[in-house]
């Protein structure tokens, strides 16, 4: 598998975890398990991609055994997934 695809898989999984975590911590802004997972996965994928564009050293997180880059990619994608989940929940509450 190419390194970019492996990075994307890591980003999506970390983002989904961030979405689930955000929904469980802030129950008033939960989208449900499926909604939290999907919003987090999208946020993790997009946020992780943007993060690798801003910090080029994260692009080698999957190919090299660079734990700092790997943990940075996971942390950034988790946070991005949580943020998008919370933003989606706020937008849903404001429009309903």
Beta strands, then each sheet from edge to edge (+ up, - down):
end
